[in-house]
Amino acid sequence: QVQLVESGGGLVQPGGSLRLSCAASGSIFSIYFMGWYRQAPGKQRELVASHNTDGTIYYADSVKGRFTISRDNANNWVNLQMNSLKPEDTAVYYCSAGAALAVYWGQGTQVTVSA
């Protein structure tokens, strides 16, 4: 089992920045993937950014150049720095970790971008 605890999120004006953090505990030795998904009202959950243990990084086209994912394999945390935020970035953001036999999710944190 892997437990994920998220922090960060909140309300920010367009053009502002936020930082999301996620700490993993439990069977962390099995984790090969950590990333952030988001789900806006009425939309499907989508992958925003991910960082594999081999160093492979992925960003959704909609966030390239604005968001930066960072990961500490030794301490098993993953952060998402979000800059130049837009109203369309408003969503619940979920931390996710992929292990050998399962995918784990955090509880979600709300990000609202509004003037």
Secondary structure as GFF3:
##gff-version 3
##sequence-region A 1 115
A	DSSP	beta_strand	2	7	.	.	.	ID=ss1
A	DSSP	beta_strand	10	12	.	.	.	ID=ss2
A	DSSP	beta_strand	18	26	.	.	.	ID=ss3
A	DSSP	three_ten_helix	28	30	.	.	.	ID=ss4
A	DSSP	beta_strand	33	39	.	.	.	ID=ss5
A	DSSP	beta_strand	46	52	.	.	.	ID=ss6
A	DSSP	beta_strand	57	59	.	.	.	ID=ss7
A	DSSP	three_ten_helix	61	63	.	.	.	ID=ss8
A	DSSP	beta_strand	67	72	.	.	.	ID=ss9
A	DSSP	beta_strand	77	82	.	.	.	ID=ss10
A	DSSP	three_ten_helix	87	89	.	.	.	ID=ss11
A	DSSP	beta_strand	91	98	.	.	.	ID=ss12
A	DSSP	beta_strand	103	105	.	.	.	ID=ss13
A	DSSP	beta_strand	109	113	.	.	.	ID=ss14
###
